[in-house]
Amino acid sequence: MRLLSTPSLSFFPSLIPTNLTNSSLQFPLQNHSTSRRRYSVTRAVSTINDNADSFTANSGYLFQLTATEADSLVDYNISKIAAIYYRKPLVVARRLFQTGIAFGKWFGLRYLDALFDRSDDMFQVRAAELRKILVELGPAYIKIAQAISSRADLIPPSYLDELSLLQDRISPFSTEVAFNMIEQELGLSLVEIFSEISPEPVAAASLGQVYQARLRRTGEVVAVKVQRPGVQAAISLDILILRFMAGLLRRAGKLNTDLQAVVDEWASSLFREMDYNNEASNGIKFRNLYGSIQDVVVPLMYTEYTTHKVLVMEWIEGRKLSEVKDLYLIEVGVYCSFNQLLECGFYHADPHPGNLLRTSDGKLAYLDFGMTGEFKQELREGFIEACLHLVNRDFDALATDFVTLGLLPPTAEKEAVTKALTGVFQNAVSKGVRNISFGDLLGNLGVTMYKFKFRIPSYFSLVIRSLAVLEGIAIGFNPDYKVLGSTYPWIARKVLTDSSPQLKSSLENLLYKDGVFKIDRLESLLTESLRAKTDKSLVKQPSEGADSKMVMKEMLSFTLTGKGEFVRTIIVKEFAKGLDALGIATLEKAAARVPFSSFFFPSIMTEEDMVNLRTFQRLMLLLSGTRRKEDLNTVRLGNKKDGSDQNQILDTGELSVVLNQIDSIQEILPLLSIIPELPPESQQQLLQLPANLVRQLISRAAARTIRRVFL
């Protein structure tokens, strides 16, 4: 919206909306604090005029609390709320009647539509009516609707279109009231703070509205957010009613989830959202943590002009991310979400489409920091482990993860849960991690959650929503987009590089299932980790089909660093096993050429050596970036049971085939020319590898000799 120019007169009439003509609202540049008449916020709100929004028109009576009582509702306290409204039974009864009539009429019409077989014809009409009902009932119901308005996979398109209007198209309250509130909160006149300000709000939300202005002191363009007067009182009554209904619903439906606790957690976060001082602090923290990520923009907060009900922040120009179909910025959002959820643990808990903008220069801007969450370290690690076990179909470990995350009670029957999870997730993950639908996973889990008395911790619903919103926006223009497929590469890289003892233990257990090394799992983790784009490698058009030299360079650069030490230790250990097996196999192959050698030199090649030899072959292919299907398919595997790992035991007749394949790996040796291109740290680590390998080979040879001589 165009900013108004500063008038040259000694008054500031441009601050007054065009529909207000009272001369007492003119702001003289001098002696303004004594000559200006202040308007009562309470009186202005309770007066319904022709321009009032539908919520005020239908629910304005909720603002009838006294100032003292309203102030007591700044922080969520259900006891105080109950004490206030127990003294106002008529207000409670009126609100219950209004809510019941509104929804009862709507459900009645839906029933008649179904009865007369006109549901499809009236679908759009009923969606519009539902949106109107939610707006008239006010902020509490609007916030609930916003929580589901981004899920294109859960909400029918007609309803999705209507609910999306709740994001930023709500009728504003009086600008006269808003300007009065700014002055009362900041203790200064508008002319002292701003040189320009829009005469009408540029956006109106359920909790407040925004004006565009220019700071007089610095000339910077800012957004001025003003809270709806009396909004704490209005929301408090609805929370009291919703909490009462949640208790009835839980008892009637014999539900496992404590619905009243869910309402309490949601209400607490909503009250924190209504504290603009808290939002400014959250915005500053979010900017410090994530503002440096490539193509991420976080507005600057002006705390000197911020109070409980007024917030001034940097103005950001842009369009809603859901309107521009920019898949690159979705990837940026996924990367930023990964940092929020799994690196720092501080996350934006309300990323609906109205809060994610594509700026004019093609960057992703985050807005509205009223709702944020903290993801504790142990929960972050538990979430990572759950993702790993899900992708690798380790459903027994996944059941344990659910206990760690607080989703299952420790007393749950683990075997039964594992069986149920296998049935729920087996098909979902069979198509590969890049094809797993986040929405499908949650939908399939519903029946199992009810059967085994799953609990939904408050943090879990916020974390899931932050990921689900991004997938919901993306599938609106790309139905095949999978947020888990985009997130998993970072999960793989983190579990391979993190120094956490818990994650190291989890990785070791994952790679050594029942004591057997799972080369497929390491291969999958390393391959996926190379897909993870960091803030330095996020590019709008990533190159496709990187050659083997580039893959090998990335692989070595990754494993030959301090962060890759744990994985490097595992690889060196398995490499030593493979070299040891290769030496034995080579000797036996040479001995086989001597007549009657089998009588004098019995085979010492064990089944374990054969598996180690094949693992060695796979490691060579992996580290070289060579993924030739003909090589992987040449080895004739024995009878393979469903669900078994690809580490198969080779019979002696297959030994020569494997050796021939290992000989063919020699063609990767020219790729070693990349060593000078590696960072100094990686080159130093590479020089230490031969000594480590020799020590492990000597150790294995000594152990084998002792076993054969003394056992």
C-alpha positions in Angstrom: 0.0 0.0 0.0 1.2 3.5 -0.8 2.6 5.4 2.1 1.1 8.8 2.8 3.5 11.8 2.5 4.1 13.9 5.5 2.0 17.0 5.4 3.7 20.4 5.6 1.1 21.9 7.9 1.4 22.1 11.6 -1.2 19.3 11.9 -1.1 15.7 11.0 -4.5 15.0 9.4 -3.1 12.3 7.1 -3.0 9.9 10.1 -6.8 10.0 10.4 -8.9 7.6 8.4 -11.0 9.2 5.7 -14.2 8.2 7.4 -13.3 10.0 10.7 -13.7 13.8 10.6 -13.7 14.8 14.3 -11.4 17.8 14.5 -10.3 16.8 17.9 -8.3 14.0 16.4 -5.9 16.4 14.7 -2.4 16.0 16.1 -0.5 19.3 16.6 3.2 18.9 16.3 3.8 20.8 19.6 2.1 20.4 22.9 0.3 17.3 21.5 0.3 15.4 24.7 -1.9 18.0 26.5 -4.1 19.4 23.7 -5.1 16.1 22.1 -8.2 14.4 23.2 -7.8 10.6 23.9 -10.6 8.2 23.1 -11.5 5.4 25.4 -10.6 2.1 23.8 -13.3 0.2 25.7 -16.0 2.7 24.5 -14.8 2.6 21.0 -14.8 -1.2 20.8 -18.2 -1.6 22.3 -19.7 0.9 19.8 -20.8 -1.0 16.7 -21.0 1.2 13.6 -21.6 0.5 9.9 -17.9 -0.4 9.3 -17.6 -2.9 12.2 -16.3 -6.3 11.4 -18.7 -9.3 11.6 -17.0 -10.7 14.7 -17.6 -7.5 16.6 -21.1 -7.3 15.3 -22.0 -10.8 16.4 -19.7 -11.2 19.4 -18.9 -7.7 20.7 -20.6 -8.5 24.0 -17.5 -10.5 24.9 -15.6 -7.2 25.4 -17.8 -6.2 28.4 -15.2 -7.1 31.1 -13.8 -4.4 33.2 -10.2 -3.2 32.6 -8.9 -4.9 35.8 -10.4 -8.2 34.8 -9.0 -7.9 31.3 -5.5 -7.2 32.6 -5.7 -10.3 34.7 -6.1 -12.4 31.5 -2.8 -11.4 30.0 -1.3 -14.8 31.0 -3.3 -18.0 30.6 -4.7 -19.1 33.9 -7.8 -21.3 33.8 -8.6 -20.7 37.4 -8.8 -17.0 36.9 -10.8 -17.4 33.7 -13.3 -19.6 35.5 -13.6 -17.3 38.4 -14.3 -14.3 36.1 -17.0 -16.1 34.0 -18.6 -17.9 36.9 -19.7 -14.5 38.0 -21.1 -13.9 34.5 -23.5 -16.8 33.9 -25.6 -14.9 31.4 -22.5 -14.2 29.2 -21.5 -17.8 29.3 -25.0 -19.0 28.5 -25.3 -16.5 25.6 -22.0 -17.7 24.1 -23.0 -21.3 24.5 -26.3 -20.6 22.8 -24.6 -18.6 20.0 -22.0 -21.3 19.3 -24.5 -24.1 19.5 -27.0 -22.4 17.1 -24.2 -21.5 14.6 -22.8 -25.0 14.3 -26.1 -26.7 14.8 -27.6 -24.9 11.9 -24.6 -25.6 9.7 -24.6 -29.3 10.5 -28.4 -29.4 10.0 -28.0 -28.0 6.5 -25.3 -30.5 5.7 -27.6 -33.3 6.8 -30.4 -32.0 4.6 -28.0 -31.7 1.7 -27.1 -35.4 2.1 -30.8 -36.3 2.6 -31.8 -34.6 -0.7 -28.7 -35.8 -2.5 -27.4 -32.3 -3.2 -24.1 -32.4 -1.2 -21.9 -31.9 -4.3 -24.0 -29.0 -5.5 -23.9 -27.2 -2.2 -20.3 -28.0 -1.2 -18.9 -24.6 -2.1 -21.8 -22.8 -0.4 -21.4 -24.7 2.8 -17.7 -24.1 2.8 -18.3 -20.3 2.5 -20.9 -20.6 5.3 -18.5 -22.4 7.6 -15.8 -19.7 7.0 -18.4 -17.0 7.9 -19.4 -18.9 11.1 -15.7 -19.1 12.2 -15.1 -15.4 11.5 -18.3 -14.5 13.5 -17.3 -16.7 16.4 -13.9 -15.0 16.6 -10.2 -15.5 17.1 -10.3 -18.8 19.0 -12.2 -20.6 16.3 -10.2 -18.8 13.6 -6.9 -20.1 15.1 -8.3 -23.6 15.2 -9.2 -23.3 11.5 -5.8 -21.9 10.7 -4.2 -25.0 12.1 -5.8 -27.2 9.4 -6.1 -24.7 6.6 -2.8 -25.7 4.9 -3.4 -29.5 4.6 -4.5 -30.0 1.0 -4.3 -33.8 1.6 -6.8 -33.7 4.5 -9.2 -30.9 3.7 -11.4 -30.8 0.6 -10.4 -28.1 -2.0 -13.5 -26.0 -1.5 -13.1 -25.9 2.2 -9.4 -25.3 1.8 -10.0 -22.3 -0.4 -12.5 -20.8 2.1 -10.4 -21.5 5.2 -7.3 -19.9 3.5 -9.3 -16.6 3.5 -9.0 -16.6 7.3 -5.3 -16.0 7.1 -5.3 -12.3 6.2 -8.7 -11.2 5.0 -10.5 -10.5 8.2 -12.3 -7.3 8.6 -10.3 -4.7 10.6 -11.4 -2.9 13.7 -11.6 0.9 13.9 -8.4 2.7 12.9 -9.3 5.4 15.5 -9.1 2.8 18.2 -5.9 1.4 16.8 -4.1 4.8 16.7 -5.3 5.5 20.2 -3.9 2.2 21.4 -0.5 2.9 19.8 -0.3 6.2 21.6 -1.4 4.8 25.0 0.9 1.9 24.8 4.0 3.8 23.7 3.3 7.0 25.6 4.0 9.1 22.6 1.9 10.7 19.8 2.0 9.2 16.4 3.7 12.3 15.0 6.6 11.8 17.4 7.1 8.2 16.3 6.3 8.1 12.6 6.7 10.5 9.7 4.2 8.6 7.6 1.6 5.9 8.3 -1.1 4.3 6.2 -4.6 5.6 7.0 -6.1 2.1 7.0 -4.6 -1.3 7.9 -2.8 -3.2 5.2 -3.8 -6.5 6.8 -6.1 -7.7 9.5 -5.7 -11.0 11.4 -7.7 -12.7 14.1 -5.6 -11.2 16.9 -4.7 -7.8 15.5 -4.0 -5.7 12.4 -1.0 -4.2 10.7 -0.2 -0.7 9.4 2.6 0.4 7.2 4.6 3.4 8.5 8.0 5.2 8.3 10.0 5.8 11.5 10.6 9.5 12.0 14.0 9.0 13.6 15.6 6.7 11.0 13.3 6.9 8.0 13.0 3.1 7.9 9.7 1.5 6.6 8.1 -0.6 9.3 5.1 -2.7 10.0 3.1 -1.6 13.0 1.0 -4.5 14.5 -1.8 -3.5 16.9 -3.7 -6.0 19.0 -7.5 -6.2 18.8 -8.8 -4.6 22.0 -10.4 -7.0 24.5 -9.2 -10.0 22.6 -7.9 -11.8 25.7 -11.4 -11.6 27.2 -13.1 -12.9 24.0 -10.7 -15.8 23.7 -10.8 -16.7 27.3 -14.5 -17.5 27.3 -14.2 -19.7 24.2 -11.3 -21.5 25.8 -13.4 -22.1 28.9 -16.2 -23.5 26.8 -13.8 -25.6 24.6 -12.1 -27.0 27.7 -15.5 -28.0 29.2 -16.6 -29.7 25.9 -13.2 -31.5 25.6 -13.8 -33.0 29.0 -17.2 -34.2 28.0 -15.9 -35.6 24.7 -13.1 -37.5 26.4 -15.5 -39.1 28.8 -18.2 -39.9 26.3 -15.8 -41.3 23.7 -13.5 -43.0 26.3 -10.5 -41.4 24.5 -6.9 -42.0 25.6 -5.7 -38.5 24.9 -6.2 -35.9 27.7 -8.1 -33.4 25.5 -8.3 -30.8 28.3 -4.5 -30.9 28.5 -4.4 -30.4 24.8 -6.7 -27.4 25.1 -4.6 -26.0 27.9 -1.4 -26.3 25.9 -2.9 -24.7 22.9 -4.4 -21.9 25.1 -1.1 -21.2 26.7 0.6 -20.9 23.3 -2.2 -18.6 22.2 -1.8 -16.3 25.2 1.9 -16.2 24.6 1.1 -15.2 21.0 -1.0 -12.3 22.2 2.0 -10.9 24.1 3.9 -8.8 21.5 6.9 -8.4 23.8 7.2 -12.2 23.7 6.8 -12.2 19.9 9.6 -9.6 19.6 11.9 -11.7 21.7 11.1 -14.8 19.7 11.7 -12.9 16.4 15.1 -11.7 17.6 16.1 -15.2 18.6 14.8 -16.6 15.3 16.8 -14.0 13.4 20.0 -14.7 15.3 19.7 -18.4 14.7 18.4 -18.6 11.2 18.7 -15.2 9.6 22.1 -16.1 8.1 20.8 -19.1 6.1 21.0 -18.5 2.4 17.7 -17.0 1.0 16.0 -16.8 4.4 14.8 -13.4 5.6 13.7 -12.6 9.1 12.4 -9.1 9.9 14.2 -6.8 12.3 12.3 -6.1 15.6 12.2 -2.6 17.1 11.9 -3.4 20.8 12.0 0.3 21.8 8.6 0.7 20.1 7.1 -2.6 21.3 4.8 -3.3 24.2 2.4 -6.0 25.2 -0.2 -4.8 22.6 1.9 -3.0 20.0 4.8 -4.4 17.9 7.0 -2.6 15.4 9.1 -4.6 13.0 10.9 -4.3 9.6 8.5 -4.1 6.6 8.8 -7.1 4.2 7.5 -6.9 0.7 6.3 -10.2 -0.8 3.6 -12.7 -1.8 2.4 -15.7 0.1 4.5 -18.8 -0.7 1.4 -20.8 -1.5 0.6 -18.4 -4.4 3.9 -18.4 -6.2 4.6 -22.1 -6.8 8.3 -21.8 -6.0 9.6 -25.3 -5.2 13.1 -24.0 -4.5 11.8 -21.9 -1.6 10.0 -25.0 -0.3 13.4 -26.7 -0.2 14.8 -23.6 1.6 11.9 -23.9 4.0 12.6 -27.6 4.6 16.3 -26.9 5.2 15.4 -24.1 7.6 12.9 -26.4 9.4 15.6 -29.0 9.7 17.8 -26.5 11.4 15.0 -25.4 13.7 13.8 -28.9 14.7 17.0 -31.0 14.7 19.9 -28.6 15.1 18.9 -25.7 17.4 15.6 -27.0 18.7 13.9 -23.5 18.5 11.2 -23.6 15.9 8.4 -21.5 14.3 5.2 -23.3 15.4 2.7 -21.4 13.2 4.1 -21.5 9.7 0.7 -21.1 7.9 0.8 -19.7 4.3 0.2 -16.2 5.6 3.4 -16.3 7.5 5.6 -17.5 4.7 6.3 -15.0 2.0 8.3 -15.0 -1.2 10.1 -11.6 -1.3 10.4 -9.5 -4.4 14.1 -10.7 -4.7 13.1 -14.4 -4.5 13.9 -15.1 -0.8 11.8 -16.9 1.8 10.6 -14.5 4.6 9.2 -15.7 7.9 6.7 -13.6 9.7 4.7 -13.8 13.0 6.7 -15.2 15.8 4.0 -15.3 18.4 4.0 -19.1 18.4 7.4 -20.8 18.8 8.5 -24.0 20.5 11.5 -25.6 22.1 12.5 -29.1 21.0 14.6 -30.6 23.8 17.9 -32.4 22.9 16.7 -35.9 23.9 13.5 -35.5 21.9 15.4 -34.3 18.9 17.6 -37.3 19.0 14.6 -39.6 19.6 12.9 -38.1 16.5 16.0 -38.7 14.4 16.2 -42.3 15.6 12.5 -42.8 14.8 13.0 -41.5 11.2 16.1 -43.8 10.8 14.2 -46.9 12.1 11.2 -46.1 10.0 13.1 -45.7 6.7 15.1 -48.9 7.5 12.0 -50.8 8.5 13.3 -51.6 12.0 9.8 -51.5 13.5 10.9 -53.1 16.7 13.2 -50.2 17.4 10.6 -47.8 16.2 8.2 -49.0 19.0 10.9 -48.2 21.5 11.4 -44.8 19.9 7.7 -44.1 20.4 8.1 -44.7 24.1 11.1 -42.4 24.2 9.1 -39.7 22.5 6.3 -40.0 25.0 3.8 -41.3 22.4 3.5 -44.7 24.1 3.4 -45.6 27.7 6.3 -47.8 28.9 3.8 -50.5 29.8 2.7 -51.0 26.2 3.0 -54.5 24.7 6.0 -54.0 22.6 5.6 -57.1 20.4 2.0 -56.2 19.6 2.9 -52.6 18.9 5.8 -53.7 16.6 3.4 -56.0 14.7 0.9 -53.2 14.3 3.5 -50.7 13.2 4.8 -53.2 10.6 1.3 -53.4 9.2 0.8 -49.7 9.2 4.2 -48.6 7.7 5.4 -51.5 5.7 3.6 -50.5 2.5 4.3 -46.8 3.1 8.1 -47.2 3.2 8.4 -50.0 0.6 8.5 -47.4 -2.2 11.6 -45.8 -0.8 12.3 -42.8 1.4 11.8 -40.3 -1.4 8.3 -41.5 -1.9 7.0 -41.5 1.6 4.0 -39.2 2.1 4.0 -37.4 5.5 0.2 -37.1 5.4 -0.2 -40.8 4.6 2.0 -41.8 7.5 -0.1 -39.8 9.9 -3.3 -41.0 8.4 -2.4 -44.7 8.6 -1.2 -44.3 12.2 -4.6 -43.2 13.4 -6.3 -46.6 14.2 -3.1 -47.9 15.8 -2.8 -44.8 18.0 -6.3 -45.4 19.3 -5.8 -49.2 19.8 -2.6 -48.9 21.8 -3.5 -45.8 23.8 -1.0 -43.5 22.1 -0.6 -40.1 23.7 0.0 -36.9 21.8 2.4 -34.7 23.6 1.9 -31.0 23.0 5.4 -30.6 21.4 4.7 -33.4 19.0 1.6 -31.8 17.5 3.5 -28.5 16.9 6.5 -30.2 15.4 4.4 -32.4 13.1 2.4 -29.3 12.0 5.5 -27.3 11.1 6.5 -30.1 8.7 3.0 -30.8 7.5 2.4 -27.2 6.5 5.4 -27.2 4.2 4.2 -30.4 2.6 0.7 -29.1 2.4 1.8 -25.9 0.6 4.0 -27.9 -1.8 1.5 -30.5 -2.8 -0.9 -27.7 -3.7 1.1 -27.3 -6.9 3.2 -30.5 -6.9 1.2 -33.5 -5.8 4.3 -35.7 -5.8 6.3 -33.6 -3.3 7.3 -35.5 -0.2 8.7 -33.4 2.7 10.2 -36.5 4.4 12.1 -37.3 1.2 13.6 -33.8 1.3 14.3 -33.9 5.0 15.9 -37.4 5.3 19.2 -36.5 3.6 19.9 -34.0 6.4 18.8 -36.6 9.0 21.2 -39.0 7.4 24.1 -36.5 7.5 23.4 -35.5 11.0 23.3 -39.1 12.3 26.6 -39.8 10.5 28.4 -36.7 11.9 26.8 -35.8 15.2 28.9 -36.2 18.3 26.0 -37.2 20.5 26.7 -40.5 22.3 23.0 -41.4 21.9 23.1 -41.0 18.1 26.5 -42.8 17.8 25.0 -45.7 19.7 21.9 -45.6 17.5 24.0 -45.6 14.4 26.1 -48.5 15.5 23.0 -50.5 16.4 21.6 -49.7 13.0 24.7 -50.8 11.1 25.4 -53.9 13.2 22.0 -55.6 13.5 22.4 -58.7 15.6 26.2 -58.3 15.2 26.2 -58.5 11.4 27.4 -55.4 9.5 24.6 -54.0 7.2 26.5 -52.6 4.3 23.2 -51.6 2.6 22.3 -49.3 5.5 25.6 -47.6 5.4 25.4 -47.2 1.7 21.9 -45.7 1.9 22.9 -43.3 4.7 26.1 -42.1 2.9 24.3 -41.8 -0.5 21.4 -39.9 1.1 23.7 -37.6 3.1 25.4 -36.4 -0.1 22.0 -35.2 -1.3 21.8 -32.9 1.7 22.2 -29.3 0.6 23.8 -27.0 3.1 23.2 -23.3 3.2 26.3 -22.9 1.1 25.2 -25.5 -1.5 21.5 -24.6 -1.9 21.2 -23.6 -5.5 18.2 -23.0 -7.6 19.2 -25.4 -10.3 21.4 -28.1 -8.8 23.5 -30.0 -11.3 22.3 -33.5 -12.2 24.3 -36.6 -13.0 27.5 -35.8 -11.2 30.4 -38.0 -12.4 32.1 -40.6 -10.3 35.1 -38.3 -9.6 32.9 -35.7 -8.1 31.0 -38.2 -6.0 34.2 -39.7 -4.8 35.6 -36.3 -3.9 32.4 -35.5 -1.9 32.5 -38.9 -0.2 36.1 -38.6 0.9 35.7 -35.0 1.9 32.8 -36.1 4.1 34.4 -39.1 5.7 37.9 -37.7 6.1 36.9 -34.9 8.5 36.5 -34.6 12.2 32.8 -34.9 12.0 33.1 -38.1 10.0 35.5 -39.8 12.4 32.9 -42.3 13.8 31.8 -43.4 10.3 35.5 -43.5 9.2 36.3 -45.8 12.1 33.5 -48.2 11.0 34.6 -48.1 7.3 38.3 -48.7 8.2 37.3 -51.6 10.4 35.2 -53.2 7.7 37.8 -52.4 5.1 40.4 -54.2 7.2 38.1 -57.2 7.3 37.7 -57.1 3.6 41.4 -56.8 2.9 42.1 -59.7 5.3 39.5 -61.8 3.4 40.9 -60.7 0.1 44.4 -61.9 1.1 43.0 -65.3 2.1 41.0 -65.6 -1.1 43.9 -64.7 -3.2 46.1 -67.3 -1.6 43.5 -70.0 -2.0 42.9 -69.0 -5.7 46.7 -69.3 -6.3 46.9 -72.6 -4.4 44.0 -74.0 -6.4 46.2 -73.9 -9.5 48.6 -76.4 -7.9 47.6 -80.1 -8.6 46.3 -81.9 -5.6 46.6 -78.7 -3.5 43.3 -79.5 -1.8 44.9 -82.5 0.0 47.8 -80.4 1.3 46.2 -77.0 1.8 42.6 -77.3 3.1 40.5 -74.2 2.7 40.6 -71.8 5.5 38.1 -69.4 3.9 35.1 -69.1 6.3 31.6 -68.0 5.6 32.4 -64.8 7.6 35.4 -64.1 5.3 33.2 -64.5 2.2 30.7 -62.0 3.6 33.6 -59.6 4.4 34.9 -60.0 0.9 31.6 -59.0 -0.6 31.3 -56.1 1.8 34.8 -55.0 0.7 33.6 -55.0 -2.9 30.6 -52.9 -2.0 32.7 -50.5 0.0 35.0 -50.0 -2.9 32.1 -49.3 -5.3 30.5 -46.9 -2.7 33.7 -44.9 -2.0 34.4 -44.6 -5.7 31.0 -43.4 -6.6 30.6 -46.3 -9.0 27.1 -47.7 -9.0 27.1 -50.3 -11.8 24.0 -52.5 -11.7 25.7 -55.2 -13.7 28.3 -55.6 -11.0 25.7 -55.7 -8.3 23.6 -58.2 -10.2 26.4 -60.6 -11.3 26.9 -62.1 -7.8 24.6 -65.1 -7.5 22.9 -64.9 -4.2 21.7 -68.0 -2.3 18.1 -68.5 -1.4 17.0 -65.1 -0.1 14.2 -64.9 2.4 11.8 -62.0 2.3 13.1 -59.0 4.3 16.6 -60.4 4.6 19.6 -58.2 4.2 21.7 -58.3 1.1 24.8 -59.4 3.1 24.5 -63.0 1.7 26.9 -65.9 2.3 28.8 -66.8 -0.9 29.5 -70.4 -1.7 33.0 -71.4 -2.8 31.9 -71.6 -6.4 31.1 -67.9 -6.3 34.5 -66.9 -4.9 36.1 -66.5 -8.3 33.2 -64.3 -9.5 33.7 -61.9 -6.6 37.5 -61.8 -7.1 37.0 -60.9 -10.8 34.7 -58.1 -9.8 37.2 -56.8 -7.3 39.9 -56.9 -10.0 37.6 -54.7 -12.2 37.5 -52.1 -9.4 41.1 -51.2 -10.4 39.7 -48.9 -13.0 38.8 -46.4 -10.2 42.5 -45.9 -9.3 42.9 -42.9 -11.7 40.2 -41.2 -9.6 42.8 -41.0 -6.8 44.0 -37.9 -8.6 41.5 -36.0 -6.6 43.5 -36.4 -3.4 45.4 -33.1 -4.0 42.0 -31.4 -4.4 40.9 -32.4 -0.9 41.1 -30.0 2.1 44.3 -30.2 4.1 42.5 -31.8 7.1 41.2 -34.6 4.8 44.6 -35.2 3.2 46.1 -35.5 6.7 43.5 -38.0 7.8 44.0 -40.0 4.5 47.7 -40.3 5.2 46.9 -41.9 8.6 44.6 -44.6 7.1 47.3 -47.0 5.9 48.8 -47.3 9.4 45.4 -47.8 10.9 44.6 -50.5 8.3 48.0 -52.3 9.0 47.3 -52.3 12.8 43.9 -53.8 12.3 45.2 -56.4 9.8 47.9 -57.5 12.2 45.4 -57.8 14.9 43.1 -59.9 12.8 45.9 -62.2 11.7 47.1 -62.7 15.3 43.6 -63.4 16.4 43.1 -66.0 13.6 46.4 -67.7 14.4 45.5 -68.0 18.1 42.0 -69.4 17.2 43.5 -72.1 14.9 46.4 -73.1 17.2 44.6 -73.1 20.6 40.9 -73.6 19.8 
